[in-house]
Amino acid sequence: MKSPRSHQQPNLFRQTSRFYDLDLAWYPHQDVEFYLQLAAETGGPILELACGTGRVTIPLARAGYEVYGFDLSREMLGVLQSKLNRLPMEISRRIHLHRDDMADFDVRRRFPLIIVPFRSFQALTDEERIAGALAGIRRHLTPGGTAVIDLFAVNGEPDASWVGEQVDWVRRIPETGEVITRMRTGLAVDHDEQIIHSQVSFHVEHADGTRESVRDPFALKYYFPYQMQVRLAASGFSILDEYGYYDRRSLEAGPEMIFLFQ
Ligand SMILES: C[S@@+](CC[C@H](N)C(=O)[O-])C[C@H]1O[C@@H](n2cnc3c(N)ncnc32)[C@H](O)[C@@H]1O
């Protein structure tokens, strides 16, 4: 199946970055505690690929770790930078940000802990770029260090229920009087390449009655556990642990697929 054409590079939240944190307000953020525990086990500094708005980056820095983070999206980094500007200096100076591509990056140092939280790795959809990211992780990991990739699990091949439009939530923001509606449109599932194409849109009704809509395209690769196991082995890694959720339950028993490897 051919991929739907998009004039915009997917997965970069170019139009919707300002809604990212609001969108995750529902999310329990248990992954943050998981990465804090890992950091306590490995020590820092920590490299975070695709750090986004700093949801994980900032708590790690607050806990005292030096965190190097990068992201390909100027807009997501912009949101993070504005948060850093409001943080106490002793925390913000522990965060080292730059714009880069997971598929081909060079931070010029090695790390005992490298993390790719919250499905960001799935934004890489072609073989060369996936291999490039894993090679980058290898180059940046200290001997004996730990790398972590968190993917969402799929329960069998995604079926036709992925395709179609749905309202995920509607919220009123008390401070501004805005009413925001989040919608997700499943466009297509490419079963050959294992890519889910979708679009996320936010529709804002301002307090004065004016309306605004923004949307972004997404193309996320899904994996079955053995595919990731084979891929990691082929890239020269050994798997240290595999979990199905941030509470470290078994891989088969949860909605996530979390691989710890070196
Ligand atoms: C789901 S967000 C996760 C952000 C953050 N790590 C978190 O846990 O909240 C995915 C992030 O991946 C970034 N991204 C997508 N493709 C990328 C690439 N090729 N290189 C670097 N970042 C990328 C997006 O801009 C976005 O910030």
The ligand as a Tripos MOL2 file, in Angstrom:
@<TRIPOS>MOLECULE
LIG
   27    29     1     0     0
SMALL
NO_CHARGES

@<TRIPOS>ATOM
      1 C1          5.5150   11.6040   21.6640 C.3       1 LIG1
      2 S1          6.6790   12.9260   21.6680 S.3       1 LIG1
      3 C2          7.6570   12.4800   23.0810 C.3       1 LIG1
      4 C3          8.3190   13.6800   23.7100 C.3       1 LIG1
      5 C4          8.9520   13.4140   25.0760 C.3       1 LIG1
      6 N1         10.0650   12.4830   24.9910 N.3       1 LIG1
      7 C5          7.9230   12.8900   26.0620 C.2       1 LIG1
      8 O1          8.1050   11.7660   26.5560 O.co2     1 LIG1
      9 O2          6.9560   13.5960   26.3600 O.co2     1 LIG1
     10 C6          7.7000   12.4950   20.2980 C.3       1 LIG1
     11 C7          8.8150   13.4730   20.0270 C.3       1 LIG1
     12 O3          9.6430   12.9600   18.9790 O.3       1 LIG1
     13 C8         10.1150   14.0550   18.2220 C.3       1 LIG1
     14 N2         10.6630   13.5320   16.9620 N.ar      1 LIG1
     15 C9          9.9860   12.9560   15.9400 C.ar      1 LIG1
     16 N3         10.8440   12.5550   14.9860 N.ar      1 LIG1
     17 C10        12.0940   12.8580   15.4350 C.ar      1 LIG1
     18 C11        13.4000   12.6740   14.9130 C.ar      1 LIG1
     19 N4         13.5890   12.0800   13.7280 N.pl3     1 LIG1
     20 N5         14.4490   13.0850   15.6350 N.ar      1 LIG1
     21 C12        14.2710   13.7100   16.8350 C.ar      1 LIG1
     22 N6         13.0510   13.9270   17.3670 N.ar      1 LIG1
     23 C13        11.9820   13.4940   16.6770 C.ar      1 LIG1
     24 C14         8.9060   14.9490   18.1100 C.3       1 LIG1
     25 O4          9.2300   16.2450   17.7280 O.3       1 LIG1
     26 C15         8.3670   14.8480   19.5380 C.3       1 LIG1
     27 O5          8.9060   15.8460   20.3550 O.3       1 LIG1
@<TRIPOS>BOND
     1     1     2 1
     2     2     3 1
     3     2    10 1
     4     3     4 1
     5     4     5 1
     6     5     6 1
     7     5     7 1
     8     7     8 2
     9     7     9 1
    10    10    11 1
    11    11    12 1
    12    11    26 1
    13    12    13 1
    14    13    14 1
    15    13    24 1
    16    14    15 ar
    17    14    23 ar
    18    15    16 ar
    19    16    17 ar
    20    17    18 ar
    21    17    23 ar
    22    18    19 1
    23    18    20 ar
    24    20    21 ar
    25    21    22 ar
    26    22    23 ar
    27    24    25 1
    28    24    26 1
    29    26    27 1
@<TRIPOS>SUBSTRUCTURE
     1 LIG1         1 GROUP 0 **** ****
